Amino acid sequence: MKTTKFILYVLSLCSLFQALAACEVSRDDRAITIDGKRRVLLSGSIHYPRSTAEMWPDLLRKSKEGGLNTIETYVFWNAHEPSRRQYDFNGNLDLVRFIKSIQDEGLYAVLRIGPYVCAEWNYGGFPVWLHNMPGVEFRTANTVFMNEMQNFTTLIVDMMRKEKLFASQGGPIILAQIENEYGNVMSKYGDAGKAYMDWCANLADSYQIGIPWLMCQQSDAPPPMINTCNGWYCDQFTQTNPNTPKMWTENWTGWFKSWGGAIPHRTAEDVAFAVARFFQTGGTFQNYYMYHGGTNFGRTSGGPYLTTSYDYDAPLDEYGNLNQPKWGHLKELHKVLISMENTLTHGNISNVDFGNSVSATIYATEEGSSCFFGNANTTDATITFQGSDYVVPAWSVSILPDCKNEEYNTAKVNAQTSLMVKKSNEVEDEPASLKWVWRPEIIDGPVLEGKGKFAASKLIDQKQINDESDYLWYMTSVNLNDDDPIWSDNMTLRVNGSGHVLHAYVNGEYLDSEWATYGIFNYKFEKQVKLKPGPNQIAMLSATVGLQNYGPMFDLLQSGIPGPVEIVGRKGDERVVKDLSTHKWSYKVGLRGLEDKLSNSDSDNQTNWLSEELPSNRRLTWYKTTFKAPLGTDSVVLDLLGMGKGFAWVNGHNIGRYWPSYMAKEDGCITEACDYRGSYDNNKCLTGCGEPSQRYYHVPRSFMDKDVNTLVLLEEFGGNPSQVGFKTVAVGTACGHAYEKKTLELSCQGKPIAGVLFASFGDPQGSCGSFTKGTCDAEEDVLPILQKECVGKDSCSIEVTEEKLGKTTCGDIVKRLAVEAVC
């Protein structure tokens, strides 16, 4: 590849090290150039609404410490414009504050405006009121949709421009994105889809914000838009336009979790392998999706059936703790890549193919050369390069900044492994100390009598209520006589559901419930029913579990009860069906307790709570208690084991849907350490089979007061609150497993190291928590050395050398130091 590049256009961007000073920036076929310097850009996704504003500085600091120089985020239309032309940029929706926090940390920003985001976010980020606008069609050449999209996009662009946040103004935003993964679905929209995509590009270009625009997964992105790759691996990605750089906007560090699903994991070795392969094959910008996943507070999770946790097995866990060894292993990789920045962005590239998916890539400049040795096979390989032999482990990349000495290999993890523990609240003896009161969710007269707020002679899509609530009552009356053809001793109520949760009541009596799993969009509910001659009231409570967020025309997928709804009578072999779908249906949005704001301790409806005979396993029940916040600064979670399904509020903050009674599938999980070798997908490394899909729920410390706090639960299915309690999350065990000539670093993340239980320098076996000595070891016990260096300290560093640890009996065996410390 030539080193003299054709510059497509020159833009002013700011250097983050020259406050409010614009810098000259260009793009070419190799890289984004900032301040006259081609950059290796290492980015990570952090979604500001999935954390709190109080968490942002710590998340950004840890991102920078992890070797990132850029932060990427979506902009969430439905969060910012919940009602048409009514905007919300407060609290954790303060986008300007988030971008300025990025700038304060000395980082660049990538703003993915979309405004379609997917992101496993409710309705893909679209406000549901948009669905109900007359004549609208989403993501196609439709005037109604494009006018609304342009209004919101312009609002965001103008907001950033007013605050001087674009790089051309001295701000941190170096790249922006319009639309999102449209190329994955565009063919379903025909010629109107192509016209819409061109319109998006023209709209973005018209803003003249002085930075490049991205269109991810859009191979035919019209200039000057830059196409980018999303996926687990993007080393084989090539640009249709050869004059644009190779960019990766979503490197999936793990995967999302669904109700009824096990927990997906992606190994540190495989993520590092994917990154190193990408840079070996000419990439210069890559972004981790996610670097911090966070939490789907309130009703923001999409799906349907996606959990409140959006941990994503990211380098920073849901609560903001370092996910080790992933964070540390990638930090080492970033350090090496940045050290090679000039060579990677200017060097002439040549390749040597050793066969069997083993190759060497050389980046050469006049100053020197840097090399990658890649092995995409599942067995180790030995190669001879420039007269020297090198072993390249299976499914790994070795990086040699000087083409002689291996500085980093993706399969050799030297970073510590942290085993996190959840500790009981030491301030009080939970759960025994929690004194609960309760009150029933009142299924009041209007529901029993079928009198809602509005009516229609049809079954409506639940999106018609603009997503005001998960809950919508569908109510109708059916008159039957004992001489009706349908009348029999064997009658059923049959409902075609949309896959969301359904609770059925007949004549005020509970009949049964139905729900599905992730990826199932309909079911047949059919239960035996006893009806009476005369009027019979049928009331069905539909409870959505997040709206669809991905796929062609996903916005049209029905929610609620699409029908038909039928009474089926059977007499011997004869079956008679009465279709109620076109009856007059009455609708009531939400629940009485939500209307009365029982979740808010400051509301006027805080009387009538009962303290006697606390019920368990009772449907549609409200529970309330007070608690004291755990001491310290460790992350806090709410343990809801024993509860069914519902919502939880802490001091009025909705911490999200809970559903600990939904157990993960019984099979498909790994029983040993995940093998990083071979291509990854989200079913490869699962854990948690047969356990609650999500037992613990994040409670940010900013949601709690120092003294007394209020917890309110809305229990939908029936549960037992006597098991509920708060816990803190911290490092319990810190293990190191570093190779010779590397540095082993141990930390308890802000707590002193209490002791060192195991240490071996040789070829130790096993994993964290079960280390054993191998066939060789140091001649002198190294445990006292580690205890002296580490115990009582917040962190410690040990050079893994014989000079430090003493001679071994290992001969030519590759030596490693394994340590297990307790915090």
ABEGO torsion letter per residue (X at the ends): XBABBBBABBBBBBBAABBGBBBBBBBBAABBBBGGBBBBBBBBBBBAAABBAAAAAAAAAAAAAAGBABBBBBBBAAAABABBGBBBABEAABAAAAAAAAAAAGBBBBBBAOABAGGGBBGGGBBAAAAABBGBBBGBBBAAAAAAAAAAAAAAAAAAAAAGABAAAGBABABBBBEBGAAAAAAAAEAAAAAAAAAAAAAAAAAGAGBBBBBBGBAABBOABBBBBBEABAAABBBABAABBBBBABBBABBBBBBGBBBBBBBAAAAAAAAAAAAAAGBABBBBOBABAEBBBEAABBOBGBBABAAGGBABBAAGBBBOAAAAAAAAAAAAAAAAAAAAAABBBBBBBAEGGBBBBBBBBAAEBBBBBBBABABBBBBBBGGBBBBBBBGBBBBBAAGABBABBAABBABBBBBBBBBBBAABBOAAABBBBBBBBBBBAAAAAGBBABBBABBBBAAAAGGABABBBBBBBBBBBAABAABBABBBBBBBBAGBBBBBBBGGBBABBBBBBBGBABBBBBBBBBBBBEBBBBBBBBBBBEBBABEBGAAABBBEBAOBBBBBBBBEABBBBBBAAABBBBBBBEBAAAAAGAABAABABABGBBABGBBBGBBGBBBBBBBBBBBEABBBBBBABGBBBEBBBBGGBBAEBBBAABBBBABGBBABBBBABEBBBAAABBBGBGBBABABBBBBAAABBABBBBBBBBBAAEBBAAABBBBBBBBABBBBBBBBGBBBBBBAGGBBBABBABBBBEBBBEBBGABBBBABBBABBAAAAAAAAABGBABBBBBBBAAAAEBBAAEABBBBBBBBBBX
